[in-house]
Amino acid sequence: MSGHVAHFNWAYLIAPWGDPAVAGFTDNVGQVNAAAERSKGFIARPDFSESLLHHRIFAPRGEFERAREAATLSIWETAQDLEAFVYKTVHGRFVTRRAEWFVPLGAPPYVIWPIRAGHVPDLAEAHDALTRLETKGAHEDAYDFKWLKQQRDAA
């Protein structure tokens, strides 16, 4: 398929946005988003914040609390461009500290999937991709960085 990749990353904070317990993460979202926008291969970050208000599909089992969700949807030219941003920019410092700010979910916290060039996925599509990853495991239509590395190593 000729196209791009979409990346959906979601998490459930240990405390609501604005709480000092998660300030190390929440106070730096703008800096990390700006780094993404300057990164090779970045195409767009669609705004879905309003639609997230109407979906409880990403809350962990139990009571839904919108004030504790963190989610990002982005579009990249290639999965390799996305991977370079995630691990080789300021973003990498936050990946290593994830456990400080987020509730373990027992489900994939992110998914990468191919999209046709010009397509802008929505929240329902992101949910479908996460579901495919969780139920089928990583494959060419819904994968993670571990799968991407395995594909590179096998080539």
C-alpha positions as YAML, in Angstrom:
chain: A
units: angstrom
residues:
- id: 1
  name: MET
  ca: [0.00, 0.00, 0.00]
- id: 2
  name: SER
  ca: [1.31, 3.40, -0.90]
- id: 3
  name: GLY
  ca: [0.56, 5.79, 1.89]
- id: 4
  name: HIS
  ca: [1.34, 6.88, 5.36]
- id: 5
  name: VAL
  ca: [0.92, 5.60, 8.90]
- id: 6
  name: ALA
  ca: [-1.33, 6.72, 11.71]
- id: 7
  name: HIS
  ca: [-0.31, 6.49, 15.34]
- id: 8
  name: PHE
  ca: [-2.72, 6.55, 18.24]
- id: 9
  name: ASN
  ca: [-1.32, 6.78, 21.74]
- id: 10
  name: TRP
  ca: [-3.57, 6.73, 24.78]
- id: 11
  name: ALA
  ca: [-3.10, 6.60, 28.50]
- id: 12
  name: TYR
  ca: [-4.93, 7.05, 31.75]
- id: 13
  name: LEU
  ca: [-3.21, 9.40, 34.20]
- id: 14
  name: ILE
  ca: [-2.74, 8.49, 37.85]
- id: 15
  name: ALA
  ca: [-4.33, 11.85, 38.71]
- id: 16
  name: PRO
  ca: [-6.37, 14.46, 36.79]
- id: 17
  name: TRP
  ca: [-4.77, 17.01, 34.48]
- id: 18
  name: GLY
  ca: [-3.47, 19.89, 36.58]
- id: 19
  name: ASP
  ca: [-2.59, 17.69, 39.55]
- id: 20
  name: PRO
  ca: [1.07, 18.06, 40.68]
- id: 21
  name: ALA
  ca: [1.45, 14.26, 40.57]
- id: 22
  name: VAL
  ca: [1.30, 14.36, 36.76]
- id: 23
  name: ALA
  ca: [2.79, 17.80, 36.14]
- id: 24
  name: GLY
  ca: [6.04, 16.31, 34.82]
- id: 25
  name: PHE
  ca: [4.00, 14.96, 31.93]
- id: 26
  name: THR
  ca: [1.19, 17.50, 31.47]
- id: 27
  name: ASP
  ca: [3.44, 20.57, 31.71]
- id: 28
  name: ASN
  ca: [5.52, 19.26, 28.80]
- id: 29
  name: VAL
  ca: [2.87, 18.20, 26.30]
- id: 30
  name: GLY
  ca: [3.30, 21.40, 24.29]
- id: 31
  name: GLN
  ca: [7.07, 20.95, 24.09]
- id: 32
  name: VAL
  ca: [6.73, 17.36, 22.91]
- id: 33
  name: ASN
  ca: [4.03, 18.24, 20.37]
- id: 34
  name: ALA
  ca: [6.23, 21.03, 19.00]
- id: 35
  name: ALA
  ca: [9.11, 18.56, 18.65]
- id: 36
  name: ALA
  ca: [6.81, 16.23, 16.71]
- id: 37
  name: GLU
  ca: [5.80, 19.03, 14.36]
- id: 38
  name: ARG
  ca: [9.46, 19.76, 13.61]
- id: 39
  name: SER
  ca: [10.31, 16.09, 13.05]
- id: 40
  name: LYS
  ca: [11.04, 14.50, 9.70]
- id: 41
  name: GLY
  ca: [7.96, 12.81, 8.30]
- id: 42
  name: PHE
  ca: [5.37, 14.48, 10.55]
- id: 43
  name: ILE
  ca: [2.21, 15.25, 8.59]
- id: 44
  name: ALA
  ca: [-0.57, 16.16, 11.03]
- id: 45
  name: ARG
  ca: [-2.11, 15.75, 14.45]
- id: 46
  name: PRO
  ca: [-5.90, 15.76, 13.98]
- id: 47
  name: ASP
  ca: [-7.91, 17.26, 16.82]
- id: 48
  name: PHE
  ca: [-10.38, 14.76, 18.22]
- id: 49
  name: SER
  ca: [-10.73, 16.16, 21.73]
- id: 50
  name: GLU
  ca: [-14.43, 16.86, 21.35]
- id: 51
  name: SER
  ca: [-15.20, 13.39, 20.02]
- id: 52
  name: LEU
  ca: [-13.25, 11.83, 22.90]
- id: 53
  name: LEU
  ca: [-15.78, 13.40, 25.27]
- id: 54
  name: HIS
  ca: [-18.46, 11.16, 23.78]
- id: 55
  name: HIS
  ca: [-16.48, 7.91, 23.77]
- id: 56
  name: ARG
  ca: [-15.81, 5.85, 26.84]
- id: 57
  name: ILE
  ca: [-13.99, 3.21, 24.83]
- id: 58
  name: PHE
  ca: [-10.55, 4.24, 26.00]
- id: 59
  name: ALA
  ca: [-11.18, 4.39, 29.74]
- id: 60
  name: PRO
  ca: [-9.80, 1.47, 31.71]
- id: 61
  name: ARG
  ca: [-12.31, -0.93, 33.15]
- id: 62
  name: GLY
  ca: [-14.21, 0.78, 35.89]
- id: 63
  name: GLU
  ca: [-15.37, 4.33, 36.29]
- id: 64
  name: PHE
  ca: [-14.70, 6.71, 33.41]
- id: 65
  name: GLU
  ca: [-13.03, 9.98, 34.34]
- id: 66
  name: ARG
  ca: [-12.38, 12.23, 31.33]
- id: 67
  name: ALA
  ca: [-10.01, 14.43, 33.36]
- id: 68
  name: ARG
  ca: [-7.48, 11.58, 33.53]
- id: 69
  name: GLU
  ca: [-7.27, 10.69, 29.84]
- id: 70
  name: ALA
  ca: [-4.33, 11.56, 27.63]
- id: 71
  name: ALA
  ca: [-4.48, 10.70, 23.94]
- id: 72
  name: THR
  ca: [-2.80, 11.73, 20.71]
- id: 73
  name: LEU
  ca: [-3.49, 10.81, 17.11]
- id: 74
  name: SER
  ca: [-0.82, 11.68, 14.55]
- id: 75
  name: ILE
  ca: [-0.06, 10.98, 10.91]
- id: 76
  name: TRP
  ca: [3.45, 10.27, 9.63]
- id: 77
  name: GLU
  ca: [5.04, 9.63, 6.26]
- id: 78
  name: THR
  ca: [6.61, 6.39, 7.52]
- id: 79
  name: ALA
  ca: [6.70, 4.28, 10.66]
- id: 80
  name: GLN
  ca: [10.46, 4.84, 10.73]
- id: 81
  name: ASP
  ca: [9.93, 8.62, 10.91]
- id: 82
  name: LEU
  ca: [7.53, 8.11, 13.81]
- id: 83
  name: GLU
  ca: [9.96, 5.76, 15.55]
- id: 84
  name: ALA
  ca: [12.79, 8.31, 15.25]
- id: 85
  name: PHE
  ca: [10.59, 10.97, 16.86]
- id: 86
  name: VAL
  ca: [9.43, 8.68, 19.68]
- id: 87
  name: TYR
  ca: [12.87, 7.46, 20.70]
- id: 88
  name: LYS
  ca: [15.42, 10.00, 19.42]
- id: 89
  name: THR
  ca: [13.92, 13.34, 20.42]
- id: 90
  name: VAL
  ca: [12.79, 14.91, 23.68]
- id: 91
  name: HIS
  ca: [9.83, 12.52, 23.53]
- id: 92
  name: GLY
  ca: [12.13, 9.61, 24.46]
- id: 93
  name: ARG
  ca: [12.73, 11.10, 27.92]
- id: 94
  name: PHE
  ca: [9.00, 10.88, 28.60]
- id: 95
  name: VAL
  ca: [8.61, 7.33, 27.29]
- id: 96
  name: THR
  ca: [11.10, 6.11, 29.89]
- id: 97
  name: ARG
  ca: [9.12, 7.80, 32.69]
- id: 98
  name: ARG
  ca: [5.67, 6.53, 31.62]
- id: 99
  name: ALA
  ca: [5.17, 4.44, 34.76]
- id: 100
  name: GLU
  ca: [5.43, 7.58, 36.94]
- id: 101
  name: TRP
  ca: [2.34, 9.17, 35.42]
- id: 102
  name: PHE
  ca: [0.08, 6.48, 33.97]
- id: 103
  name: VAL
  ca: [-2.09, 3.65, 35.23]
- id: 104
  name: PRO
  ca: [-1.06, 0.26, 33.81]
- id: 105
  name: LEU
  ca: [-3.88, -0.69, 31.46]
- id: 106
  name: GLY
  ca: [-3.32, -4.31, 30.62]
- id: 107
  name: ALA
  ca: [-3.91, -3.36, 26.99]
- id: 108
  name: PRO
  ca: [-1.75, -1.83, 24.27]
- id: 109
  name: PRO
  ca: [-1.11, 1.87, 25.02]
- id: 110
  name: TYR
  ca: [-0.58, 2.68, 21.36]
- id: 111
  name: VAL
  ca: [-1.05, 1.37, 17.85]
- id: 112
  name: ILE
  ca: [0.42, 2.13, 14.44]
- id: 113
  name: TRP
  ca: [-1.46, 1.28, 11.25]
- id: 114
  name: PRO
  ca: [-1.16, 2.04, 7.54]
- id: 115
  name: ILE
  ca: [-3.43, 4.63, 5.95]
- id: 116
  name: ARG
  ca: [-3.68, 5.92, 2.42]
- id: 117
  name: ALA
  ca: [-1.97, 9.25, 1.76]
- id: 118
  name: GLY
  ca: [-4.37, 12.11, 2.44]
- id: 119
  name: HIS
  ca: [-6.65, 10.10, 4.73]
- id: 120
  name: VAL
  ca: [-7.31, 11.53, 8.19]
- id: 121
  name: PRO
  ca: [-8.36, 8.80, 10.63]
- id: 122
  name: ASP
  ca: [-10.91, 9.44, 13.35]
- id: 123
  name: LEU
  ca: [-11.29, 8.13, 16.88]
- id: 124
  name: ALA
  ca: [-13.43, 5.17, 15.79]
- id: 125
  name: GLU
  ca: [-10.71, 4.07, 13.36]
- id: 126
  name: ALA
  ca: [-8.08, 4.41, 16.10]
- id: 127
  name: HIS
  ca: [-10.23, 2.26, 18.38]
- id: 128
  name: ASP
  ca: [-10.61, -0.36, 15.64]
- id: 129
  name: ALA
  ca: [-6.84, -0.45, 15.14]
- id: 130
  name: LEU
  ca: [-6.24, -0.84, 18.89]
- id: 131
  name: THR
  ca: [-8.80, -3.62, 19.01]
- id: 132
  name: ARG
  ca: [-7.11, -5.43, 16.11]
- id: 133
  name: LEU
  ca: [-3.74, -5.14, 17.85]
- id: 134
  name: GLU
  ca: [-5.13, -6.38, 21.15]
- id: 135
  name: THR
  ca: [-7.15, -9.28, 19.74]
- id: 136
  name: LYS
  ca: [-5.00, -10.46, 16.82]
- id: 137
  name: GLY
  ca: [-1.58, -9.37, 17.98]
- id: 138
  name: ALA
  ca: [0.77, -7.24, 15.95]
- id: 139
  name: HIS
  ca: [0.45, -7.64, 12.20]
- id: 140
  name: GLU
  ca: [0.74, -5.44, 9.11]
- id: 141
  name: ASP
  ca: [-2.63, -3.73, 9.72]
- id: 142
  name: ALA
  ca: [-2.07, -2.86, 13.41]
- id: 143
  name: TYR
  ca: [1.32, -3.02, 15.05]
- id: 144
  name: ASP
  ca: [3.76, -1.64, 17.60]
- id: 145
  name: PHE
  ca: [7.46, -0.77, 17.53]
- id: 146
  name: LYS
  ca: [8.48, -4.25, 18.65]
- id: 147
  name: TRP
  ca: [6.77, -5.75, 15.59]
- id: 148
  name: LEU
  ca: [8.34, -3.10, 13.37]
- id: 149
  name: LYS
  ca: [11.79, -4.03, 14.67]
- id: 150
  name: GLN
  ca: [11.10, -7.73, 14.12]
- id: 151
  name: GLN
  ca: [10.14, -7.00, 10.51]
- id: 152
  name: ARG
  ca: [13.38, -5.04, 9.97]
- id: 153
  name: ASP
  ca: [15.46, -7.78, 11.56]
- id: 154
  name: ALA
  ca: [13.81, -10.46, 9.41]
- id: 155
  name: ALA
  ca: [14.45, -8.54, 6.17]
...
